[in-house]
Amino acid sequence: MAKFTLNLLLALMWLFLTGEFGIVTLIEGVVIGFGIIFLMEGVLGRSDYSKKAYRVLKLVIFFLWELLVSNFKVAAELLTSRFLSSPAIVAVPLSVKTDLQITLLANLITLTPGTLSIDVSEDKKFLFVHLMYGANPDKAIAEIKSGFEKKILEVFE
């Protein structure tokens, strides 16, 4: 947590040094701060901060890719006269355990067009998901487990 705080302080310092206060400048500051922390790990001591930041970045990039692909699929469905959708509700067995992990998984699924998280079982072992393209439910479950859930587990290792 100390390196995260240091990264934020370096980002704020970058904002003040540039004199430009905007989201792009803040992102630049975070990236530059992360680079400084990465280069100074020998002095600051080794930690999992670099690994965790990399894993979070992988999750964000994966989500953005899934968002883009699913947007095109849903848009194609709406703009053509073909109806390829076959709605289904599936129970995805959960490997994530904490409430935070389950909530993150459910939200990432819901934010992706064509899928919607409906509910979590009482014992928190299944997440019920509505699929716009549910012709092959086993494949959809495997994609969720090997995609979002795997990346979330990597972040929280």
Backbone bond lengths (Angstrom), bond angles and torsions (degrees), N, CA, C in turn:
res aa  C-N    CA-C-N  psi(-1)  N-CA   C-N-CA  omega(-1)  CA-C   N-CA-C  phi
1 M - - - 1.452 - - 1.520 111.19 -
2 A 1.320 117.08 -30.41 1.458 120.49 -178.43 1.530 110.63 -65.24
3 K 1.325 117.03 -37.49 1.468 119.35 179.90 1.518 111.33 -71.37
4 F 1.323 116.88 -32.53 1.463 120.11 175.70 1.524 110.02 -63.81
5 T 1.329 116.06 -44.90 1.465 121.02 177.69 1.522 110.54 -62.23
6 L 1.323 116.78 -42.24 1.456 121.09 177.26 1.523 110.68 -61.16
7 N 1.329 116.54 -40.40 1.461 120.52 178.93 1.530 110.54 -62.88
8 L 1.314 116.86 -42.69 1.474 119.84 177.86 1.529 111.75 -64.52
9 L 1.336 116.32 -40.64 1.465 119.58 177.70 1.525 111.33 -63.31
10 L 1.334 116.71 -41.23 1.469 120.06 177.23 1.528 110.72 -64.27
11 A 1.321 116.85 -37.55 1.466 120.59 178.22 1.527 110.41 -65.66
12 L 1.328 117.08 -42.85 1.471 120.31 177.37 1.523 111.01 -64.17
13 M 1.344 115.99 -39.17 1.461 119.92 177.13 1.534 109.91 -61.70
14 W 1.331 116.68 -39.26 1.458 121.17 177.74 1.529 110.47 -62.09
15 L 1.337 116.97 -41.70 1.464 120.56 177.48 1.524 111.14 -58.60
16 F 1.328 116.21 -45.89 1.461 119.85 -178.15 1.526 111.87 -69.96
17 L 1.335 117.39 -35.94 1.458 120.16 179.53 1.527 112.27 -68.36
18 T 1.326 116.69 -37.93 1.469 119.18 -179.58 1.527 111.75 -80.42
19 G 1.318 116.70 -27.86 1.461 119.91 -178.74 1.516 113.24 78.76
20 E 1.338 117.16 5.85 1.469 121.78 178.50 1.521 107.71 -110.49
21 F 1.310 116.55 119.29 1.456 120.56 -176.76 1.521 108.79 -107.93
22 G 1.324 115.66 95.69 1.457 121.40 179.60 1.518 109.73 -153.13
23 I 1.314 115.63 170.32 1.460 120.75 -177.04 1.531 111.40 -66.01
24 V 1.333 117.36 -37.61 1.461 120.36 -179.96 1.529 110.42 -65.13
25 T 1.316 116.28 -42.78 1.462 120.50 178.66 1.530 110.67 -65.95
26 L 1.318 117.22 -37.36 1.463 120.52 176.94 1.523 110.85 -63.94
27 I 1.329 117.47 -43.26 1.472 121.22 177.66 1.522 109.89 -62.76
28 E 1.331 116.87 -42.52 1.471 119.82 175.63 1.524 110.46 -57.23
29 G 1.331 116.77 -43.99 1.455 121.44 179.99 1.517 112.51 -62.99
30 V 1.330 116.74 -40.21 1.466 120.49 178.25 1.527 109.87 -64.58
31 V 1.324 116.87 -43.46 1.468 120.53 179.91 1.526 110.72 -64.96
32 I 1.310 117.09 -45.02 1.472 120.84 178.70 1.528 110.21 -64.55
33 G 1.336 117.36 -42.60 1.457 121.44 177.26 1.519 111.65 -60.80
34 F 1.329 116.01 -42.08 1.463 119.58 177.68 1.523 110.39 -62.50
35 G 1.331 116.95 -41.83 1.470 120.37 177.92 1.518 111.96 -61.22
36 I 1.311 116.46 -42.00 1.473 120.32 178.68 1.529 110.03 -63.80
37 I 1.324 116.84 -45.41 1.468 120.38 179.64 1.523 110.48 -63.35
38 F 1.320 116.77 -41.48 1.469 120.56 179.06 1.525 111.09 -61.46
39 L 1.334 116.56 -43.57 1.462 120.42 -179.78 1.520 112.37 -71.00
40 M 1.313 117.41 -25.75 1.465 121.78 -177.02 1.529 113.27 -97.81
41 E 1.342 117.95 11.87 1.462 120.06 -178.05 1.523 112.71 -58.37
42 G 1.321 117.95 -30.95 1.455 120.72 177.52 1.518 111.65 -63.47
43 V 1.317 116.49 -35.84 1.464 121.36 -179.39 1.535 110.75 -84.91
44 L 1.322 116.45 -42.13 1.463 121.25 -176.12 1.523 112.97 -79.77
45 G 1.304 116.92 -15.92 1.465 120.63 -176.87 1.517 110.60 97.85
46 R 1.309 115.81 147.12 1.458 121.15 -178.01 1.519 109.97 -75.14
47 S 1.292 115.03 143.50 1.463 120.50 174.73 1.519 107.87 -154.24
48 D 1.299 115.29 178.12 1.460 120.87 179.69 1.529 112.05 -89.11
49 Y 1.324 117.46 7.75 1.461 120.25 -175.77 1.529 111.35 -58.66
50 S 1.329 117.20 -46.06 1.461 120.63 -179.25 1.524 110.93 -63.54
51 K 1.327 116.00 -42.62 1.469 119.71 179.40 1.518 110.88 -64.66
52 K 1.321 115.93 -44.62 1.467 119.48 -179.11 1.531 111.15 -64.53
53 A 1.325 116.33 -42.30 1.469 119.71 179.35 1.528 110.00 -62.17
54 Y 1.318 116.69 -40.46 1.463 121.14 177.92 1.527 110.54 -63.85
55 R 1.331 117.13 -42.71 1.465 121.02 -179.76 1.530 111.56 -67.05
56 V 1.329 116.87 -38.26 1.463 120.35 176.63 1.527 109.40 -64.47
57 L 1.323 116.70 -42.71 1.462 120.75 178.00 1.526 110.92 -61.08
58 K 1.341 117.20 -41.82 1.468 120.74 177.01 1.523 111.06 -61.29
59 L 1.343 117.14 -41.52 1.462 120.89 178.27 1.522 110.95 -63.50
60 V 1.320 117.34 -43.91 1.470 121.16 -179.77 1.530 110.61 -63.88
61 I 1.320 116.76 -45.41 1.470 120.21 179.07 1.518 111.02 -63.83
62 F 1.338 117.17 -41.84 1.466 121.08 177.50 1.524 110.53 -61.07
63 F 1.340 116.78 -44.58 1.458 120.28 178.63 1.523 111.13 -61.55
64 L 1.325 117.09 -45.09 1.468 119.97 -179.83 1.524 111.36 -62.29
65 W 1.329 116.69 -38.23 1.476 120.25 177.61 1.531 109.95 -65.26
66 E 1.327 117.30 -47.07 1.463 121.01 179.11 1.524 110.64 -62.21
67 L 1.312 116.93 -37.39 1.454 122.01 177.59 1.525 110.64 -62.22
68 L 1.313 116.14 -45.74 1.466 121.08 179.68 1.522 111.40 -63.54
69 V 1.319 117.15 -49.06 1.467 121.31 -178.10 1.520 110.99 -62.59
70 S 1.331 117.04 -45.92 1.465 119.41 -177.97 1.528 111.58 -69.03
71 N 1.320 117.60 -32.36 1.468 119.63 174.98 1.517 111.11 -61.49
72 F 1.326 116.72 -42.97 1.467 120.14 178.19 1.522 111.25 -65.30
73 K 1.340 117.97 -40.04 1.462 120.69 179.05 1.519 111.08 -63.02
74 V 1.318 116.55 -46.89 1.463 120.41 -178.18 1.531 110.32 -68.51
75 A 1.326 117.50 -40.55 1.470 120.45 178.27 1.528 110.70 -62.88
76 A 1.329 116.96 -41.64 1.466 120.46 177.85 1.521 110.32 -62.74
77 E 1.302 116.88 -38.59 1.469 121.35 178.33 1.529 110.79 -62.98
78 L 1.319 115.83 -40.73 1.462 119.77 -177.33 1.525 113.22 -76.81
79 L 1.330 116.30 -31.94 1.465 119.97 -174.83 1.528 113.99 -88.96
80 T 1.302 117.71 -12.31 1.468 120.25 178.63 1.523 109.01 -107.67
81 S 1.305 115.66 164.37 1.465 119.76 -179.94 1.530 111.79 -86.08
82 R 1.326 116.85 -7.09 1.468 120.07 178.56 1.519 108.91 -75.28
83 F 1.300 115.50 144.81 1.458 119.99 175.19 1.522 107.70 -117.61
84 L 1.316 115.16 97.10 1.456 120.80 -178.15 1.515 112.38 -95.87
85 S 1.308 115.94 -9.31 1.466 118.15 -176.36 1.528 109.92 -72.05
86 S 1.309 113.39 145.10 1.464 120.78 174.25 1.530 106.39 -140.80
87 P 1.324 116.78 85.11 1.456 121.29 -173.93 1.530 112.66 -57.25
88 A 1.316 114.20 144.70 1.461 120.72 178.16 1.519 108.88 -154.80
89 I 1.305 114.64 155.77 1.458 121.18 172.82 1.519 106.77 -114.88
90 V 1.343 115.34 127.38 1.465 120.45 -178.26 1.524 109.83 -122.72
91 A 1.323 114.65 155.05 1.465 121.21 175.21 1.523 107.04 -104.44
92 V 1.316 116.15 110.96 1.461 121.68 -179.25 1.526 108.16 -90.98
93 P 1.352 117.87 117.32 1.465 118.99 176.64 1.525 109.66 -67.48
94 L 1.327 115.80 134.28 1.461 120.41 -173.31 1.524 112.77 -96.87
95 S 1.322 115.06 134.02 1.461 122.01 169.77 1.519 109.88 -99.23
96 V 1.337 116.62 -23.05 1.464 120.16 175.37 1.519 107.52 -71.20
97 K 1.338 116.54 145.90 1.466 119.69 -172.08 1.528 114.48 -116.20
98 T 1.319 117.28 -41.90 1.468 119.22 -173.54 1.524 111.15 -79.01
99 D 1.322 115.40 160.69 1.460 120.36 178.16 1.524 111.24 -61.18
100 L 1.334 116.23 -38.62 1.461 120.37 179.37 1.531 110.98 -62.49
101 Q 1.312 117.17 -45.03 1.473 121.12 -179.77 1.526 110.95 -65.06
102 I 1.330 116.86 -42.83 1.463 120.70 179.94 1.528 110.31 -64.95
103 T 1.336 116.09 -42.44 1.463 120.19 179.00 1.525 111.35 -64.27
104 L 1.316 116.84 -42.50 1.465 120.43 178.30 1.524 110.67 -61.91
105 L 1.330 117.25 -45.09 1.467 120.88 178.31 1.522 110.72 -61.31
106 A 1.329 116.82 -47.96 1.465 120.63 -179.14 1.523 111.30 -60.73
107 N 1.327 117.04 -41.09 1.467 119.85 -179.71 1.520 112.07 -69.45
108 L 1.324 118.36 -40.82 1.467 120.26 178.16 1.525 110.67 -63.08
109 I 1.324 116.37 -38.81 1.471 120.07 177.78 1.518 110.11 -65.74
110 T 1.330 116.89 -44.95 1.465 120.67 -178.30 1.524 112.07 -66.75
111 L 1.322 117.28 -35.38 1.469 120.12 -179.80 1.527 112.77 -72.29
112 T 1.315 117.31 -14.90 1.462 121.32 179.12 1.526 108.51 -88.40
113 P 1.329 118.27 119.97 1.472 120.41 -178.38 1.526 111.80 -57.48
114 G 1.335 115.19 139.60 1.457 120.90 178.96 1.522 112.82 96.55
115 T 1.325 117.23 -7.80 1.461 120.78 177.67 1.533 108.92 -133.85
116 L 1.320 114.80 151.76 1.456 119.68 -178.97 1.527 108.98 -150.50
117 S 1.306 116.70 122.99 1.461 120.59 175.00 1.517 107.91 -75.35
118 I 1.321 115.70 130.19 1.463 120.07 -176.44 1.521 111.53 -101.51
119 D 1.335 115.86 -50.96 1.459 119.47 -173.92 1.523 109.66 -162.46
120 V 1.323 115.03 164.75 1.459 122.76 173.98 1.518 106.35 -115.72
121 S 1.322 116.84 138.62 1.459 119.83 179.08 1.523 110.12 -63.68
122 E 1.323 115.89 158.39 1.467 121.58 -178.44 1.527 112.21 -55.58
123 D 1.339 116.68 -39.05 1.464 120.97 -178.18 1.527 112.98 -85.91
124 K 1.327 116.91 2.92 1.470 124.06 178.50 1.531 112.78 60.17
125 K 1.320 115.54 32.45 1.465 119.85 178.75 1.524 112.21 -103.83
126 F 1.344 117.34 -13.40 1.460 120.94 -179.14 1.524 110.00 -137.30
127 L 1.331 114.43 142.73 1.456 122.19 172.65 1.520 106.22 -114.17
128 F 1.322 117.10 124.45 1.452 121.13 179.86 1.524 108.53 -90.92
129 V 1.327 114.89 125.55 1.464 121.55 -173.43 1.524 109.27 -126.80
130 H 1.323 116.33 133.61 1.466 121.58 172.94 1.521 107.51 -90.91
131 L 1.317 115.98 128.36 1.466 122.17 -179.79 1.520 109.95 -111.94
132 M 1.305 116.65 135.16 1.456 120.69 174.35 1.527 109.58 -74.40
133 Y 1.325 115.46 -34.14 1.464 121.55 178.91 1.525 107.80 -116.00
134 G 1.327 116.41 82.73 1.456 121.22 -174.92 1.506 113.96 -111.26
135 A 1.341 118.00 27.19 1.463 120.40 -179.78 1.528 111.22 -63.09
136 N 1.333 116.26 -32.50 1.461 120.86 178.98 1.534 108.23 -123.11
137 P 1.336 117.16 84.54 1.466 119.76 -174.43 1.522 113.68 -63.48
138 D 1.322 117.59 -34.97 1.468 119.83 179.79 1.530 111.45 -63.54
139 K 1.318 115.96 -38.72 1.463 120.50 177.86 1.535 110.30 -66.31
140 A 1.329 116.46 -42.14 1.471 120.62 179.69 1.522 110.75 -63.31
141 I 1.333 116.84 -42.48 1.466 120.68 178.33 1.526 109.70 -62.95
142 A 1.327 116.56 -44.40 1.470 120.70 179.52 1.523 111.01 -61.69
143 E 1.334 117.71 -38.62 1.469 121.16 178.88 1.531 111.35 -65.96
144 I 1.324 116.97 -40.12 1.469 120.09 178.41 1.525 109.96 -65.86
145 K 1.327 116.25 -44.57 1.461 120.45 -177.41 1.529 111.88 -68.30
146 S 1.328 117.24 -40.27 1.467 119.55 -178.46 1.525 111.81 -84.77
147 G 1.315 117.12 -10.42 1.457 121.02 -179.91 1.512 111.87 -102.06
148 F 1.329 115.26 -94.93 1.459 120.66 -175.21 1.526 113.02 -59.15
149 E 1.339 116.52 -47.76 1.460 118.34 -175.09 1.523 111.81 -64.79
150 K 1.308 116.94 -41.67 1.473 120.36 179.13 1.526 111.00 -62.15
151 K 1.327 116.96 -44.00 1.462 121.08 -179.90 1.530 111.37 -65.75
152 I 1.329 117.46 -38.16 1.460 120.83 178.15 1.527 109.99 -65.42
153 L 1.321 116.85 -43.04 1.466 120.12 178.03 1.526 111.37 -61.66
154 E 1.336 116.80 -37.22 1.466 120.52 177.91 1.529 110.89 -64.41
155 V 1.325 116.57 -40.07 1.472 120.38 -179.98 1.523 110.48 -64.17
156 F 1.325 117.29 -39.25 1.460 121.13 -174.64 1.527 114.25 -94.25
157 E 1.333 118.52 13.09 1.456 121.17 177.57 1.502 111.10 -64.10
